[in-house]
Amino acid sequence: MSANPFEGRRDPLPPALARAGFRQEFATFGGTVIGYVRGPEAGVPLLLVPGQMSLWSSYRRVMPELSRRFTVYAVDVRGHGSSSWTPGDYSWESAGTDLACLLREVVGAPAIVSGNSSGGILALWCASRTPENVAALVLEDPPIFSAETPRFRDRDRWVHGSLAHTVAVLGDPGRRRVADIFRQEIPVSETRTIRMPDRFVALLDRLIARHRRRDPGGPASLGVRWLPRSLEETVRAASMFDPGFARAFVDGSFFGGFSHEAALRATTCPVLLLHANWNRYERHGLVGAMDDDDARRVRELAPQTVYRRVDARHVIHGDKPREFVTALTEFARKTT
């Protein structure tokens, strides 16, 4: 049974999405509730899959424009947002099966599946395991090869440590201090790291506490408009996130026997790989999702891949929304 206090929660959609005709819906597969937002019928189906500790709403800036050409679906992966938490049952297999069911039973036609970060690996899982559901694949800075053991644990230590920090901070949903997720060191060179100042984190904590007094049963919020919208999105997503999802990455149980190499070899549909900025440091390993060698290997294993380097942070659709929409639209025009 899900322990998610926000399962099935309905919130007013952002005005731009409501005007564009989006609506929030839910589907249940094998007892697991999956929340998603659906746009008006407009063309080829497009399923947007966010990364770990991100919600469907991370796509809010690109959804109205995409809905002019595509029938857009944006989903909360299990363990996130309004979808079920499934403690002890987080893996590429279980989360991928949810998406396959959504594609088959709700979308009902082969779709372009676009996934960011771990959502990209889930999209790859769908393309390789249920090719009849996937017309084309968009991999938005996915951790292909880096999110496999033993590399994830041994070679790319910073990403592993970042998720371990998330588990430590959010591990008790009843007592979590969401602002503490920002107390994390980010490497910027071999010898230097940066992090959010303690005073600013304390301010965020006070804002969250003030909002909770106003809405004790709702997700965390900063409740102000003068801070970046990305901070608000992160705070809300973290408060609606099951740390068991991240814990399964940290202990390796999420990965199971899913081979990224085998999945790429098995994928026959058109593929677009969007590659964001990254760094690699001897002390920390990869700071990012994939390096140039990883991207080159993707193209070798799936030679139909169209590669596009984007000068952006990891969540390209949030950092450079126009570039994301242009790349996806041009790719779809040529391949579907």
N, C-alpha and C positions, 0 to 999 in steps of 0.2 A: 504494500500500500504506500502511496506517495505521502511524504511528510511535508510537502510544499504548501505553506499557508496561502500561497498566491495561485494555486492551481485553478484554472478556469476563470481567473480574474479578468474582468472587462473594464477597460479604461477608455475615456474619450480619446478618439484619434486626433493627432495634430490636425489643425484646420486645413492645411494644404492637402493632406491625404483624404480627409472627409470630403473636401470639394472635388477631388479627383475620382471619388466613387469607391474608395477602399472601405472594407468592412472586416471586423474581427470575427474569426470562426474557430471552432474546435473540432477535433476528430479523435476518436479513441480506437487504438489498435492493441489488442491483447491486454486490455486493462490500462494501457498507458495513454494519458491524455496529451495530445500535441496541439498547442496553440499556434495559430498562424493568421496573417492578415492577407486578404485577397483583393485584388484590384478588378476593375471592370473588364469584360471580354474585349480584347483589342488585338489579338493576333497569337503568335506562337507563345505557349506557356513558358514562363521564366520563374524558376524557383531559386530564391536567394537564401543562402545558408550562412549565418554568422559564425564567428569563431568562438573559442572558449571564453566564457564570462562576458559574452555579448548577446544582446537581444535582437529580435527582428527590427526594432526601432533604430538600430545603428544605420540602417539603410534609408532612413526617412528623407534624407536630402536628395536621393537619386530616384526614389520610387515614383514621384509624380511624372517626371520626364520619361522614365522607362515605360510607364503605363500607357503612353501614347502609341507605342509600337507592340508591346507585349502584354499578355495577361499575366500579371505579376502576382506571385505568392512569396511571402517572406515569413519564415518559420522561427519559432523558439525551439531549439534542440532540447531533448529531454535533459532534465537537470537545470534548466534555465527558465526564467520568466514565468509565464502562465502554464507551462507544460509540467508534466509529472516529474517529481524526483523519484529515482529508482535506486536507492542505496544498495550497493553491492552488485549492481547490474549496469555498469557503464563500460562500453567497448565500441570499437568500430562496428562490430557486428550488430549490437543491439540498437545503437543510434542510427546506423545505416539502414537497418530494417525499418525503423520508423519512417524514414524518408522515402524508402521504396514503397511502403504502404500508402503514404500520402500521394506519391506520384501516381500510383496505380488506381487508388480508390477515390481520390479527390480531384486531382488534376485530370486524369483520365486520357491523356495523350502524351506522346513523347515530348519532353521539355528540355529547354536549355537549363542546366543546373549549374549555378554559380556559387562557389563557396569560398569564404575567406578563412585563412589560417586553418584550424582543425576542421572547419566547415568545408574547406577544399579537399581534405582527405576523405571526408564523408561523401562529398560529391564524386570523388574518384571511386570510392567503394561502390556507389550506385552505378556508375558507368561500366565498371568491370563485372559486377555481380548481376545487375539487372539491366542489360543494355537496351532492352525493349522499351524502357522508360526514359531513356536519355538520348535526345537528339543531338546535343552538343554539350561540351563541358568547358566551364570557365574556372580556372584555378587561380585564385587571387592570393598571391603570396602564401602558398601552403607550405607547411613544414615537411615536405616530401623528403624522405630519407633521414632528416634530422629527428623526426618523431618516431624513431625505431630504436629498440634496444639492441646492443648495449650503447650505441652512439649517444642516445639521448641522455643517458645517465653518466657516461664516462667522458665523452669528447666535448659535448656542448653543455657544459656544467651550468652556465648562467641561466639558461631557460629552465632547466630542471630546478635550480634553486629558486627561481622566480615563482614557479608553481608551488614549491614547498612553502614559500612565504605566504602565498594565498591560502593554502590549507591551514597553516598555523594561525593566521589572522581570522579566517572565516569559519574555523572548524567547529565552533559552537554557535549554531544559528540563533539560539536564544539570547546570547550575550555578546555577539559580534560587534566590534566597533569598526564600521565599514571604512572610516577614514584611514585606518591603519594600513590599508592596502597600498597607500601612497608612501609608506615608510620603507621604501625599497631602493637599494643602490643600483644605479644604471651605469654600466661602464661606458666611458667615452674615449678611453685610451688604455694602453697597457697598465698604466699606473694610477689613473684617475677615474673616479666615479662621481656621479651627482645624484642628488635626491631632493625631494620637495622639502623646503625648510620646515622644521618642527612647529614653528609658530603658525604657518599656513595650514598644516595638517590639523593643529588644534582648533583653528578657526573653522575648518570644514566640519570637524567633530561637533562643535557648538551649533553650527547651522543645521546639521542632521538631527541633533538632539531637539532643537527647537521645533523642527518640522514634525518629529515623532510625537511631540506633545500635542500638536494640532491634529495629527492623523495617526494614532497609535497602532492601527492595524494595517497601514499601507506600507508600500515599499519606501526605502530611504530616499530622501530628496534634500537638496540644498535649499530649495524654496526661494531662490533669488534669481534675478535675471542678469546681474552684472558680472557673473562668472562665466567662463566658456561653457557652451552647451555640452562639449565633450566630457567635462567634469561631471555634470549632472547625469549624463548617460552612464558613465562608469559607476557612479555611486548607486544609481538605481539598479543597474545590472548586477552589481556585487551583492546587493541586499536580497536579490531574487535568485541567487546561485547556490546550488548544492555543492559544498566543498568536496563531497565524495567524488564528483566528476574530476576535479583536479588531482585528488588523491590517487585515483586510478592511473593517471599519467605518471605521477611520482613513483608509485610502486611498480609500474609497468604492466599492470593487469589490463589496462585499456587496450593495449596493442594486440594481444592474442597472437594468432598466427597470420595476421593480415600482412602480406608482403607488398610494399609499394612497387617494387620492381615487377612482380608478377601482375599486379593490377594495371600498371602502365602498358605492359605487353599485351594484356587482354583487352585494352580499350581501343575500340575501332572508330568511334565517333570523332568528329572534329574537336580539337582542343585549343583553347587559348590560355596561355600562361602569362599572367601579369606578375612581374617580379619587382618588389619594393627594395628600399635601401637596406643594407646590412653591413655589419663589421665582424671581423674575427680577430680575437686577441688570444695570445698564447695562454694567458692566465685564466681567461673566462670562457673561451670557446666562442661559439657563434652567438652574436647579439643580433637577432633577426630570425627569420624563418628558414631561409635557404641561401646558400652562397652560389657563386657562378658555376662551380663544378656541379652542384646539384641541378641547377637549371639546364646545364649542358646534357647531363645524363637523362633528364626527363625527355629532351628532344631526341636523344638517341634511341630510347626505349619506345617512344610514341612519336615517330617521325612526322606524323600529320600535325604536330603541335605548332601553332603560331606563337612566337615569343615576343613579348613587349616589355621592355624595361621602363619603369615609371619612377621618377624622382619623387618618392612619397614615403611616408611612414607606413607601417605594417598594414593598417586598415585603409587601403587605398581609397575605397568608396567614401570614407569619411574625410580623409585628408585632401584628396584631389577628386571630388565627385564628378566634375566635368570630364576629366580624363578617363575616369572609369566608365561613364555612360558612353562616351565616344568610342572607346575601345570595344566595349561589349556590343554596341549597335553595329559598328562596322564589321565586326566578326560575324554577327548573326546575319547580316545582309549577304555576306559572301558564302555562308555555309548552310543556311536553312531556307 
